[in-house]
Amino acid sequence: MRDAIAVFARYAPSVAVHDVAGEQVPGRGGPIPVRVYRPERPTAVIVYLHGGAWITGDLDTHDLVTRRLCRDTGAVIVAVDYRMLPERPFPAPLADAYDAAVWGGVLHPDLPFLIAGDSADGALAACVALQARDETACGSTRRS
């Protein structure tokens, strides 16, 4: 995947954002690495799950995508480096994605909150949204 991304990004101009910082989010399975991309004036918060069929991809392979999302939407992007298969079987990726979404959901409670992903991680994002809906319906007070 790194080789394919290198070919894709070879001629892509760099994308500047106001701030980028690595963080560790507390998770049920241990700390979850995230990379937070911040614009100067945030419009929303997007928790982003990188593609790669839950077996490949990471914060670096999707850096250009997340930088573009931040620049083009004006949103704070929380890119999640969740545990992957086969070393960490399901539901580990879902637990990490959900825990990171809960963390991201309180960064700017006054702004719209979204969860997104590409490829197989679009399905993971949908699972997180459904889990959040179900927990909210059961009276959970966590914003996700």
VEXFIVO-506533 format. One line per 8 residues: their letters; for each residue x, y, z of C-alpha. Coordinates in nm, 4 decimals. Example, Ala and Ser with C-alpha at 12.3 -4.5 7.8 and 13.67 -1.06 7.14 Angstrom:
as) 1.2300:-0.4500:0.7800; 1.3670:-0.1060:0.7140
REM end
This chain:
mrdaiavf) 0.0000:0.0000:0.0000; 0.2847:0.2396:0.0774; 0.4235:0.1911:-0.2755; 0.0838:0.2589:-0.4317; 0.0350:0.5716:-0.2205; 0.3833:0.6921:-0.3157; 0.2940:0.6637:-0.6858; -0.0380:0.8400:-0.6319
aryapsva) 0.1114:1.1222:-0.4264; 0.4334:1.1628:-0.6258; 0.3239:1.4838:-0.8002; 0.0673:1.6000:-0.5471; 0.1457:1.9383:-0.3967; 0.1877:1.9472:-0.0218; -0.1211:2.0493:0.1697; -0.0699:2.2898:0.4557
vhdvageq) -0.3001:2.2960:0.7558; -0.2849:2.5185:1.0618; -0.1674:2.2480:1.3054; -0.1021:1.8729:1.3124; -0.0404:1.6827:1.6346; -0.0098:1.3212:1.7359; -0.2136:1.2175:2.0387; -0.2975:0.9025:2.2328
vpgrggpi) -0.6660:0.8379:2.2983; -0.7574:0.6148:2.5930; -0.9200:0.2988:2.4629; -1.0558:-0.0248:2.6028; -0.7707:-0.2123:2.4343; -0.5000:0.0368:2.5337; -0.3927:0.3749:2.3964; -0.5083:0.4497:2.0414
pvrvyrpe) -0.2762:0.6640:1.8289; -0.4531:0.9459:1.6477; -0.3335:1.2380:1.4410; -0.5326:1.5582:1.4800; -0.5375:1.8055:1.1906; -0.6629:2.1509:1.2889; -0.7628:2.4388:1.0635; -0.7374:2.7932:1.1883
rptavivy) -1.1169:2.8279:1.2311; -1.2858:2.4879:1.2716; -1.6266:2.4305:1.1162; -1.6824:2.0724:1.2376; -1.5067:1.7665:1.3778; -1.4600:1.4604:1.1574; -1.3258:1.1333:1.2943; -1.1657:0.9671:0.9923
lhggawit) -1.0925:0.5948:0.9547; -0.8303:0.5160:0.6898; -0.8967:0.2539:0.4257; -0.7070:-0.0688:0.3788; -0.9528:-0.3547:0.4379; -0.8740:-0.3499:0.8108; -0.5344:-0.5113:0.7378; -0.3230:-0.2299:0.5934
gdldthdl) -0.2959:0.1470:0.5914; -0.2103:0.3860:0.8713; -0.1825:0.7517:0.9599; 0.1049:0.8028:0.7149; -0.0546:0.6311:0.4140; -0.3581:0.8573:0.4458; -0.1859:1.1807:0.5501; -0.2522:1.3514:0.2158
vtrrlcrd) -0.6218:1.2565:0.2295; -0.6670:1.3835:0.5836; -0.4792:1.7057:0.5117; -0.7059:1.7681:0.2136; -1.0162:1.6952:0.4210; -0.9014:1.9462:0.6805; -0.8182:2.2120:0.4235; -1.1246:2.1622:0.2044
tgavivav) -1.3872:2.1266:0.4787; -1.2382:2.3477:0.7481; -1.3003:2.0637:0.9933; -1.0785:1.9309:1.2674; -0.9831:1.5829:1.1456; -0.9102:1.3070:1.3958; -0.7373:1.0321:1.1975; -0.7464:0.7023:1.3881
dyrmlper) -0.4735:0.4363:1.3817; -0.6961:0.1533:1.5057; -0.5805:-0.2026:1.5734; -0.5924:-0.4153:1.2583; -0.6484:-0.7718:1.1469; -0.5227:-1.0413:1.1637; -0.3157:-0.9574:1.4724; -0.6140:-0.7958:1.6437
pfpaplad) -0.9347:-0.9739:1.5428; -1.2726:-0.8097:1.5236; -1.4178:-0.6359:1.7271; -1.0839:-0.4656:1.8142; -1.1018:-0.2245:1.5164; -1.4600:-0.1312:1.6055; -1.3751:-0.0770:1.9734; -1.0839:0.1523:1.8827
aydaavwg) -1.2894:0.3432:1.6245; -1.5741:0.3915:1.8704; -1.3481:0.4988:2.1572; -1.1711:0.7471:1.9302; -1.5073:0.8809:1.8105; -1.6211:0.9365:2.1698; -1.2947:1.1218:2.2370; -1.3282:1.3287:1.9198
gvlhpdlp) -1.6899:1.4061:1.9943; -1.5998:1.6259:2.2893; -1.3231:1.8276:2.1212; -1.5644:2.0966:2.0009; -1.9114:2.0123:2.1348; -2.0479:2.3306:1.9760; -1.9611:2.2135:1.6220; -2.1150:1.9471:1.3970
fliagdsa) -1.9630:1.6011:1.4483; -1.9150:1.3407:1.1761; -1.7509:1.0027:1.1382; -1.6156:0.8986:0.8002; -1.3978:0.6369:0.6397; -1.2924:0.5164:0.3012; -1.3111:0.1704:0.1515; -1.3847:-0.0962:0.4158
dgalaacv) -1.3598:0.1717:0.6785; -1.6725:0.3368:0.5461; -1.8458:0.0264:0.6826; -1.6557:0.0638:1.0102; -1.7704:0.4269:1.0313; -2.1298:0.3135:0.9771; -2.0914:0.0575:1.2569; -1.9628:0.3277:1.4927
alqardet) -2.2583:0.5518:1.4030; -2.5043:0.2683:1.4673; -2.3395:0.1818:1.7984; -2.3543:0.5477:1.9043; -2.7214:0.5630:1.8070; -2.7987:0.2496:2.0036; -2.6122:0.3677:2.3140; -2.7860:0.7049:2.2970
acgstrrs) -3.1232:0.5295:2.2695; -3.0354:0.3354:2.5852; -2.9664:0.6538:2.7808; -2.5895:0.6890:2.7457; -2.4713:1.0461:2.7980; -2.1549:1.0104:2.5903; -2.1502:1.2278:2.2784; -2.0349:1.0297:1.9756
REM end
